Amino acid sequence: MNDICRLLKRLKEDKDKIFAMATIIRVDGSAYRREGAKMLIGADGSYFGTISAGCLEEDLIYQAQEVINSLQAKTVNYDLRSEDDLSWGQSAGCDGDIEIYIEPIGWELSKFQQNTPLWPYIDQQLNKGLNMVSAKCLNGGAKQGTLILFSNNGDILGESEDKNIEQGLLPHINTFLHSGSKVNFFHIDELNSDYLFELYQPKELLFVFGAGPDAEPIVELASQLDFSVTIIDPRTSRCSEKYFPNADFRFIEHPESFFNKIQIPYDSFVLVMTHNFNRDQKILEYLLHAPPNYLGVLGPKRRTERLVSDKNLLSFIQSPIGLSIGAEGPEEISISVLAELIKIRNQSNSQIIDQSVSCSI
């Protein structure tokens, strides 16, 4: 799950409110969610998102009130390993030790280089499809609370006030990016400080060719599961907000016209489901020149084999689409398709990050 994109959307909707953001920063053993999971907690006790199966939220709400009132971050620890049934997490079957960082957050509350509002800047960069790393000092005296943003190739975003901090962080940024983790702690001896490193990633791009009724539940579910969805179909009557209200972009165009305007990134996900043999064939002819991360074609495998003249390229195509769960009907099929996309996404995220790293330190 891409919690940061969901939380930024909520922050933007309530720009004038102050929240507490809780982030899991360490898990020893088993837990409902892993490092990097986030939730927002409001001053009224309401919350958005979840980081446990419900066993920690009540105490987190209490902790969050203190953070909101003081505007001071804190770290709390929950030991779920006790055999006492009244202990944290026993009702959910958890058996780990969890550390959670809680910080005050508002749309324009936090600033970074040259007094730039932090979260609008991060939102802007994520919408451009860029990965970022934040390095935040948790206990370094006068440096505490200092935050520096890095791009995913190690470049510093903005001008830092302290070049020694930059140089001390760079080797650890490189290590962090290669680790495939979303969150990690580093004690940096030369800075005599503990730093929390977090990776912020944009939503994965999903392109759906075909705006038939069977695409509706796929687009709806994909938008809920942190995909930025673009739907392409030449029919004005179908490629509309009426049928696809949750699509981020809708192109009422034939595939040839779309490809003349838009280049599909290599790390994207593509579903071909136009129900038109010739149209599907033209789409595949274009996409197989530079296959995306996932290329799925609706229909039986024998139909897909007929679509492709060079049979050596069939290995780049997933057909039929979706995990084999015996799904029937558009709703069940959408679940099987999204389950497959999530599986591919989770397997490839760390590989994509690792391939993009080229820090020069």
N, C-alpha and C positions, 0 to 999 in steps of 0.2 A: 504494500500500500504506500501511496505517496502522500503522507499526512500533511507535509508542508504546503502543498498546493491547495488542499482543502481548507487548511487553517487560514491561509492568506486570503482566500475568497471570503471566508467569514469575517476576518478582520476588515476587509474592504467594505463589507456591508454594514459594519458597525464602527465607522471610523472614529467616532467620538468616545468610544468606550475603552476602558482599561481592563485587560484580562490577565490571568496568570497562564503561562504555557508550561505544561509539565512534559518533560522528555525523559524517556528511559535511557540512561547513559551507561548502565552496566547490569548484566544479568549473569549470575553464577548459578548454574543449574537450569531447571525448566521454569518457564513462565508463559503466560497467555500470549504475550507479545514480546518482541525482541528489541535490542538497542535501536534507537532512532524513532520509535513509536511516540506519537505526540497527542496531546489533547489540550483544549482551551477550557478554562474555568472562569466564569464571570463573577462579578462582585455579588450577584444575587444568588450564587450557588448553582446556577445552570451550567451545563458543560456541553461541549461539542467534541465528538470523537471519544475514543476509549483506549486505555492502555492496560486494562485488566478485565477480568470477567465480571467485574462489579464488586470485588472484595476490597479494593483499595480506594475507590472513588470517594467514599464518605470522608475518610481521613484526608484525602488530597484536597477536597473542598475546604476543609478546615485550614489546612496548610496554605492554600491559595489565598484565603482572606488575609492572612498575615503578610503575604508577599505583595498583594495589591495595595494594602493600606500603607505598608512601609516603602514600597517601590524598591525593595531589596531582594535579590535572588537568594535562594537557599537550596541545599541538597538534603534529601531525606532518604532513609534506608528502610526497607521492609524485608524482614527475614521470613520467608514462607516455608522454611524447612522444618519447623517445629511439629511434633506429632500431636500437640494439643489441638483439639478440634476447634478451639476458640481463636486459634492463631490466624494471622493473615493468610488468605489464599487457600485454606484447607477445603472450603466448600467448592472451589473450582479445580481442585486436584493439582494445584501448583506446588512445586517443590524446589524453589530457588530463592536466591537472595537478590533483591532488586534495588538499584540505586536510581533515584529520580531527581532531576534538576528542575527546579521551579523558578521561573523568572517572570517579572512583570512585562507585559507586552501590549502595545497599542499600535494602530496603523502608522502614526508618526511619532510615537513615544521615543523609540531608540534612534540614535544617530551613529553614523560612523564618519569616515574621512570627510573633513571640511564641512562638518555639520549636515551632511546629507541624510535625510530620513532613510533608515535602514530597510524597512520592510517593503515600501513602495519600490525601492531600487532592486531588491531581490526579486520581487514579483515581475518587474520589467525585464530583468535578465532571463528569468525562467520562461517568460512568454516568448523570448527570442530563441528558446531552445538551448540555452547555455547551462552547463553545470557550474556550481560554485562550491567553495569550501570556506567555512567560517572558522576562525581560530579565536577563541574567547578565553581570556585570562580569568581563572577562578579564584586564585589566592596568591597574589603577587604584590601585596602592599599597594603602592601608588598605581601599579599597573592593573590592579583588579578591575574587571569589567571591560578592559580594553579589548576591542574586537577588530580584527583585520580580515578582509575578504580576499580570497584568491580565486582565480579562474582554475579550470581543471587542467591547465598546462603549467600551473605554478606562477602565473603572472599575478602581480598585486593590483587589485582594483582600487584605484585612488592612490593618493599620496599619503604615505605613513609619516607620522610625526617622529618616529624613532626608528632609524635604520638598523640599529642593533637588534631590535625585536624582529624586524623582517628577516634578517640574516639568520637569526637563531631559529626561526620557525620554518624556513624553506626546506631543510633536509627532512623535517618531520611531515611536512605537507606531502612531499614525494612518497615517503613511507606510507602515509595514510591513504593516498590515492591508490597505491598498488595493493593495499590490503583488501579492497572490496567492501570495507565496512562503511556504514553510514555515520557511525559515531565512535569516537575513541578518545581516551585520555592519554596525555603525554606529560610526563614531568620533564621539563627542559632545564638541565643542570646549569647551562650557561646563562639562563634567564632567572634561575632560582624561582620558578613558577610552575604551576599546573595549568595546562591548557586543555580546553574541551574543543575537539575538532568535529565539525559536522559537515556532511555532504548534502547539498541541496540539488535535487535533480528536477528537470521539467517533466511534464507528463509525456508518456510515450505517444507517438503519433499513429493513429489508426485511420487508414484510407479505405472506404467501402465503396466499391463500384457496383451500383445497382440500388435503387430505392424502392424495391418491392416490399410487400407486407412482411416477408420473412426477415427483412433487414431491420425492421422497427424495434423488436425486442433486443437485437444485438447492439444497436446503437444506444438504446436506453441503458442497458446494463453496462456497456463499455464506458459510458460517461460517468457512471457511478463508481467505476473501478479504476479511476485515474488515467483514462485514455483521453486524449484530445482527438475528437472524431471529425473527420471530413467525409462527406458523402457526395458522390458524383453520379449524376443521372441527367439525361437530356429532357426528361419529362417535367414540365412545370407543374403538372397536376400531382406529381408524386414527390418530387424533390423540394419539399416545402416545410415550413415551420409546423404546419398542421400535423404532419406525420412524423417529423423528426425535430421536436422542440429542443432536444438536448444536444443536437449536433453543434459543434463549434463553428463549422463552416459547411455551406451547401453550395455546390457548383452545378448549375443547370446547364450542362454542357456534355457533348460527346467526348469520349476518352481522348481522341486525337487532339481536340481543341484544348482540353485540360492539360495534356502533356506538353503542349506548346507554351504554356504559361507557368506551370508548376513542375519543379523537379522533386521527386520523392526521395527523401534522405535514405541513406543506406541502412540506418538503424530503425526504420519504420516497420509497421505492421500493415499488411494489405490483404483485404478480402475481395475476391472477384466473384460476384453473384448477380450478374445482369440477366441471367436466363436466356441470353442471346449468344448462340455459338460463335458467329462471326465477330461480335463485339468482344467477347471473352478472348478470342484468338488474337485480336489486335492489341488488347491490353497486355497479354502475356508476351507478345513479340517485343513490346516496348520494355516491360519490366525485366525480362530475362537478360537484357543487355547488362544490367547492373541490379541483380536481385536484392530486394530489401531483406531485413532481418527475418521477417516471416511473410511468406506469400502463400495464401490459401485460396483454393478454388472450390466453390460449391459444386456438388454433384459427385457421381461415382467416379472411381479412378479410371475406368475405361473411357469415359467421356474426356477427362483431362488428357489422357494419352493421345487422343485424337486431335486435341487442340494444339499440341506441340510437335513441330516437325523434327526437331533435333532431340531425340530421346535421351541424350546425355544430360539434357537440362532438366529432366523430370525430377532429379534429386533436389532441385531448389524449390519444388512445389509441394505443398501439403494438400493432399486430396485423398479421401474426403476430409473436410475440415472438422475440427472438434475431437475431443477425447471420446473414445469408444465406451459409452455408458448406456447404449440402447435408447438414445433419445428419440422422441417422437414429437412432432409439432414444433412450431416456431419458438415457443418459450423454452422447451427442454433443449432444443438444438442450440439456442443462444447460450444456455448455461454451459453446454459441452464446448462450444467455441471459445467462450471467455475463459473457461478453465484451461484450455490449451494455450491461449494467449498469455495468461498469467504464468503458466509453467515456463513458457519460452522466455518471458520477460525476466522472471526471477533467475533463470539459468544464465542469461546473457548479460545482465546489468553489470556485474563485476568485470566481465570480459571486455565490455565496451569501455568502461572506465580505464582499465589497465592499458588498452590499446591506445587510448587518447593521451596518456601521460607522457610528457617529454620535458620534464623539468630540467633545467640546466642550473646546477648548483655548484 
